[in-house]
Amino acid sequence: MNQTNQRAYNFNAGPSALPLEVLEAAQQQLVNFNNSGMSIMEMSHRSADFEAVHNGAIDRLRKLFAIPENYEILFLQGGASLQFSMIPMNFLQAGQKADYVLTGAWSEKALKEAKLFGEPVAIATTKDNNYKNIPAVSDLVFNDDAAYVHITSNNTIFGTQWKQFPETNAPLIADMSSDILSKPVDVSKFGMIYAGAQKNLGPSGVTVVIIRKDLLEKANTNIPTMLKYSTHTDNNSLYNTPPTFGIYMLGEVLKWVEAQGGLEKIEANNEAKAKLIYDAIDHSNGFYTGHATEDSRSLMNITFRVADEELEKQFLAEAKAAGFVGLNGHRSVGGCRASTYNAVPYETCKALADFMIAFQAKHS
Ligand SMILES: *Cc1c(COP(=O)(O)O)cnc(C)c1O
């Protein structure tokens, strides 16, 4: 717990920490938004006040993430998980291939959905290695006739992250749920990028989809209206009632990212934060061991074990007692995980690194 502002040392994997400044701004505006006499949640999604919030968030995201004009930006619902289904539903035909690179549990789930619509192929997987690493980009061999290539840019559960993206002929589609806006990305390399908001962008309930316009023309048409991308691109994500409060919060988070100095600054902060914790692991003489191989380490989710299993339980218990939240690894992996998304302050990461070093000194 930070004693000055009473905020927990929050390392939750998702939903996760939001910037304090954003929460305070939202609190300020909660009861009476922009002198409307009501909260943003109580007004029509067709009102001028809401439309300004909605379009403001789209414009800010386009500018911050340098999204070219030939891409549409959508705010959808159903989480990243619904995108696992919508992608093959829109872009895959029966009997047609799509290439999936498996780097963790989320990519497995994405592949599973695609099997309902076509013949997706797992062209590479690091499962045998317990998803400790991302395959070398130079080793990837794509199918010439694949409808698209799907990757997971950051593996939230295993703590690995792509450092370099592959060149593909087929449209490259990336699940960036847990590292979108953590660094600059060349969006023009992708056919589509999607992300549930609850890690780096805002509260749960909004899913950001960035989609190249030419893909929409090739999409399947015999699918339910709400599950068709073109329904949402044709209506500026206002075909039905959007998650208005979530979109408002997303806009506030984007203002905060701007105020931090943009994505280069955010990336430098994220590197400095992660280094504190990775250094505590690397300088521990094996007391702590990282799960990911060094070349694949995530700057967003730091996965590690305490070498002794009894001590690991004690580490997690003492960390909890000291005010650290969310350090238990995902139930499928075990161990420890510190999620250091954009909004997790440097001093929170410093507090954890100091705690790790002190715990080791006490127990070795
Ligand atoms: C959290 C997460 C998901 C699932 O997101 P939902 O919004 O809960 O559907 C998918 N992919 C990745 C990489 C994630 O981190």
The ligand as a Tripos MOL2 file, in Angstrom:
@<TRIPOS>MOLECULE
LIG
   15    15     1     0     0
SMALL
NO_CHARGES

@<TRIPOS>ATOM
      1 C1         -7.1860  -11.2010  -21.1150 C.3       1 LIG1
      2 C2         -6.8730  -11.7030  -22.4720 C.ar      1 LIG1
      3 C3         -7.8560  -12.2390  -23.3130 C.ar      1 LIG1
      4 C4         -9.2970  -12.3980  -22.8800 C.3       1 LIG1
      5 O1         -9.9310  -11.2020  -22.8690 O.3       1 LIG1
      6 P1        -11.5000  -11.0850  -22.5220 P.3       1 LIG1
      7 O2        -11.7130   -9.6340  -22.7300 O.co2     1 LIG1
      8 O3        -11.6770  -11.5590  -21.1270 O.co2     1 LIG1
      9 O4        -12.2280  -11.9290  -23.4890 O.co2     1 LIG1
     10 C5         -7.4860  -12.6280  -24.5750 C.ar      1 LIG1
     11 N1         -6.2190  -12.5200  -25.0050 N.ar      1 LIG1
     12 C6         -5.2440  -12.0330  -24.2160 C.ar      1 LIG1
     13 C7         -3.8530  -11.9370  -24.7390 C.3       1 LIG1
     14 C8         -5.5440  -11.6100  -22.9300 C.ar      1 LIG1
     15 O5         -4.5700  -11.1220  -22.1410 O.3       1 LIG1
@<TRIPOS>BOND
     1     1     2 1
     2     2     3 ar
     3     2    14 ar
     4     3     4 1
     5     3    10 ar
     6     4     5 1
     7     5     6 1
     8     6     7 2
     9     6     8 1
    10     6     9 1
    11    10    11 ar
    12    11    12 ar
    13    12    13 1
    14    12    14 ar
    15    14    15 1
@<TRIPOS>SUBSTRUCTURE
     1 LIG1         1 GROUP 0 **** ****
